[in-house]
Amino acid sequence: MFSYMQRKLNFHLRERNRRRARLVSKDGRCNIEFGNVEEQSRIAFLADIWTTILDLRWRYKMTIFISAFLGSWFLFGLLWYAVAYLHKDLPEFNPPANYTPCVENINGLTSAFLFSLETQVTIGYGFRCVTEQCGTAIFLLVFQSILGVIINSFMCGAILAKISRPKKRAKTITFSKNAVISKRGGKLCFLIRVANLRKSLLIGSHIYGKLLKTTVTPEGETIILDQTNINFTVDAGNENLFFVSPLTIYHVIDQKSPFFEMSAETLLHHDFELVVFLDGTVEATSATCQVRTSYIPEEVLWGYRFAPIVSKSKEGKYRVDFSNFGKTVEVETPHCAFCLYNEKDAKAKLNKGYDNLAFVSEIPGAPESNETKM
């Protein structure tokens, strides 16, 4: 009893580890990390600072956003305080009553910080202002104004670009949790269902797949994550999909397909990951968008098809029932593609006639002949 439970536990742990070992998660995120990156390559991230900022998580982006403004206000506050200190405008220097300072009403570091904030965000309360007595103050005012516009443009542009990235549009494209294998049009097919949750279309949509698995070359080299192209299509083709309702895309399992040698019994013994890509252009923004998902053997159901999802109401409208989006129905399916094609060949041979070289025709009274006719 103990050994049986131990075997079940080991099998469960192996299956659990196997499920986790996937390159692309169901929501399209890539499960990969880079190690031992050279320092020169790390500097390249700073050279492309715009993309680096866009790729940051929101918590880091907001930290940079707040730090950029607070840091610039405080830095220029120190500079304004230094100008007032060097020009002896502060109260501790006891300036005369008719004395004109570089900046009116700067009495310390706090008031210098407030003047810096007012200058950079162009509030202009009118209580503190620069006078014409100090060229250094005028230059610092111009410099902070220009730098403030640059900081505002960069940070606000980064926030806007982060919000409007087509990556967010991909969240409204969903794939079925499972893929199925069944007959379609007399052929054994690998089927996946995909839906657009918005009424706005993806223009010029194109769908394709990559099969990832570990292979060994004839030279003995082991290639991890070796990629094989998988062609998906719908009845109208795989280019410029009319994505107004959920589509069932399929890959024909023929002699050229990497799934040809798999069967219902051996499917779970194979180690592969099928990554499916959907590329298109967002109709509202004309930005390109890519949606990704993946399937491992445990998520492929052999001998099933998807339940109907589109119906027509009495009012003449088409209705999409998303409660059936991931539902499957068991159907009669050959347990391997090789068996299906052998069955077709056998039926084709029954409809053909063949010469039997061992057949001998004997007609009474007819002379014997060495030729055999049929």
N, C-alpha and C positions, 0 to 999 in steps of 0.2 A: 504493500500500500504506500509506504513511504517513497519507494523508488518510482512508483507511478506518478505521485504528486510532484516529485522532483523533475521528472521528465516533462510533465505538463508546464511546470514553472519555467524550465529552461526554454521550452518551445515558445512560451508566451513572451519571454524576454527577448528572444531572437526576433520574433515577429514585431515586437515593439521597437527594437533598434532599427529593424528594416524599414518600418514605417517612417521613422524620423530621418532616415538617410535619403533625403530628396533635395535636388538642386533648387527647384522652384516650388514654393508653397502654393496652396490652393488659391490664395488671393494675389498671386503674381510676384511676391517678393523673392529675391534670389538668396539662397542660403549658402553663401560663400564668403570667405575671408582671405585677405592677402597678408602674407607674412614675409619678413625679411626684405621689405621694400627699401631700396637705396635712398639715401638722403636727398640726392638730386631729384628723384621722383617725387619726394615729399614737397620739395620747394615748388614743383610744378603746380601743386594744388593752390599755392599762394599766388602764383602767376595768373592762374585762372580763377581769381577771387570771386567773380560773379557767379560762376557755376558752383563753386564751393559753398557760397552763401545760400544759394537756392536749394542745394541738396541737404542742408542742415535740418535737423529736427526743429519743431516749433519752439521748444523750450530753449534751445541754444540760440535760435534766431532772435527771439524776444530778448534774451539776455544781451546779445550784441546790440540790438536796437536801443534798449534802455541805456546801456553803457556808453554807446556812441554819443548820445545827447547829453547825458549827465557828465561824462568825461570832458566833452568840449566846453560845456558851460563852466565847469569848475576850472579847467585849464585857462580859459580866457579871463575868468574871474581873478585868478592869480596874476595874470598879466596886467589887468586893469588896476589891481591893487599895487603892483610894482610901479606902474606909471605914476599913480598918485603918491606913492612913497618917495620915488626919486624926484618928483616935482615939488615935494613938500606941501602937498595939498591936504594931508590928514590933520585932524584936530590936534594931535599931540605936538605938531610943529607950531601951533599958535599963529596961523596966518593972520595978517591985518584984515580989517573990516572991508577995505576996498580991493582985496586980493581976488584975482580971477583964476580959478583952478583949471586944470585940463578937463576934468569932468565934474560937473556940479553935483553936490550932495553925495559924494563917496566918503563915508566916514570910517570904513573899516572893511574887513574881508567879506562880511555878510552883504553889505551894500554893493561891493564890487561884484559879488556873485549874482546879485539881483540885476545889476546893470548888464552883465554879460548875458543873462537869460533874456532880458528885454530886447537887447540888440539882436541876438541870433534868431529869435522867433518873431521879430518885428512887432512886438507889442506896443512899445512907445507910450508909456504912461505920461511922459512929459515932466516928471519930477526930476529925473536925472538925465543929463544931456552933455554932449561933448561941446566944448568951446573952441574958438579959433586961436587960442593962445598956445596950443601945443600941437606941433606937427606929428609927433609920435602917436598921440591919441587918435588923430585923424587917420593915419595909416593903419593903426590897429583896428579901427572901426570898419574901414573898407575891407581889410583882410578877413575879419570875422564874418562880415556879411556875405562875402563870396564863399568862404568855407562852409558857412551855415547852409547856403543854397545847395552846395554839393552834397553835404551830408543828408539834407532833406530829400533830395532827388534820389540818391542811391538807396537809402533805407526804405523810403516809401515805395520806390520802384521794386525793391526786392520783396516787400510784403505783398504788393499787388501781383507780382509775377508768381509768387508762391501760391497765392489763392487761385489764380486763373490758369494754373498749369493743367494741360490736358490729362495729366495723371489722375486728377479728381474726376474727370469725365469717365475714366475707365472703371470707376467704382459702380457706375450704373450699367455696366455690361457684366452679365453673370453667365457662368457655365454650369452645366449639370454636375452634381457631386460625383456621379458615377458615369462611366462609359459602358456601352453595351456592345455585344457582338451577336448579330443575327443576320438572317437573309433579307436582302432588299433588292428587288428587281432580278431575282434569280441568282444573285451573287452573295457571297458571304462578305459582310461589311463590318467595319469598326465604326460605331456611331456615337456622336456627342451632340448634346443639345446646347444652344447658346441663345440668349435673349437680350434685347435692348430695353431697359426699364424706362427710358425716356421716349417721348413721341418724336423728338428731333432725331434725324437720321445721322448715321456715319457715312460720309460720301466716299466712294471708291474703296469700299471695304475689301480686304483680302485676307484669307485665312490659310494657315499652313501649320505644319508640325515638325518637331525634331524628336527622334527617338534616341535617348541617351542610355548607353550600356557600356559595360567593360568588355573589350575585345582583345584578342591575342593575334598579332600578325603572323604570317608564315615565318618571319624572321625571329619570332619569339618575343617581340616587344609587346608589353601590356599597355593598352591605351585605356585610361579611365575617362569616362564621360565621352566616349566616341559617339559622334553625331551622325544620324542617318535621316535623310529627308523623308517626310511622310506627307503625301499629297491628300488634302481634304477637298471635298467638293459638295455642292448641293446639285439638285437636278438642273439648275440653270448655269452651273459652273462655279468656279471659286473666285472670280473677279467681279467687282462692282455688285456686291450683294445688295438686294433690296431688303434692308434690315428693318422692316416696319413691324414684323411679328417674329416670335421665336422661330429659329431655324434648326433643323436637324442636319448636321453635316456628317459626312461619312467618308471612310477610306475603304476602297475595295481591296480585299485580301486575295490577291492573285499570286502567281508564281514569283513576281518581282517584289512582293511585299515582305518585310521582315517578320510579319506575323504568320506567314504561310506555314511554317514548321511547328507552330504552336497548336495545341488542342485544348479542349475543355479540361482534361485531366492534368495537363502539364503547364497550364498557364501560370499557376501560382509558384511553380518551381523556377520560373524565369526571373531574372533580375534586370529590370529595365524601368525607365521613366519616360513617359511620353509628354513632352511640353508642347502645348498648343498656343499659337499666336494669332491674334486678330488685329490687323492694322487698318486704320481708316483716318479720315479727316473729319474733325468736329464741324458740324454744319454752322454752329453759331459763331465760332471764332476762327475757322479755317486753319486750326492747328492740328498737326498730326498726332495721333493717339495710338498706343499699343496696349492691348490687354493680354495677359498671360495667365495660364493655369497649367496644372500637370496632373497626370494620372500614373499610378503605380499598379502592379498586378492585382493587389487587393481591392482596387477600386474599379476593376473591369468585370462586368457581369456577362458570362457566356450563356447564350440562349435566352436573352431577354430583348424586348424592344420598349421604346418609350410610349407612355400612355398619350392619347390624343389631348391636345391642349387648346386648339382653336375651334370655336363653334360659331354658328350664326343664329342670332336672336330672331324673334318674330318681327321685330321692327326693321329687319334688314341690316343690322349692325353686326360686325364681327367682334367676338368677345374672346379674350385670352384668359384662361383659367390657370393662374400660376400655382394653384394648389396641386396641379398635376405635372408641374414642370420637371420635378425629379423622380416621379413615379415610373416604375417599370412593370411590364407585363411579361410573364414567361411564355415563350413560343417554342415551337418545334424547330430545332436548329441542328445541323450536322455537327458532330463533335470535333471536326477538324476541316480545314479547307481542302486538304488533299482528298478526303472522302467525298466531298461535294463534287469535285471535278471528276473523280473516278466514276461517280454515279451518273454524271452527265455523259461521260464517254461510253458507258455501258448502254445507256438508253439510245445514244446515237448509233451504236453498232447494230442494235436490233432492227433499225429501219433500213439497213443496207444489206445487199446480197453479196456473197463472196463465192468465188470459184472453188469447187472442191476437186482437187486433182485426183482423188481416189475414186471418183464417180465413173461408172462404166454403163453405157447405154447399150442394151441388147434388144434388137428388133428381129422378130422371126423372119427367116428367109433373107436377111440382109447379110452381105459379105462381111467377113471379119475385117476389122480395120485397126491399125495401131494407134489411130488418133482417138482421143477421148473428148467428147463434146458434152456440153451442158446446156 
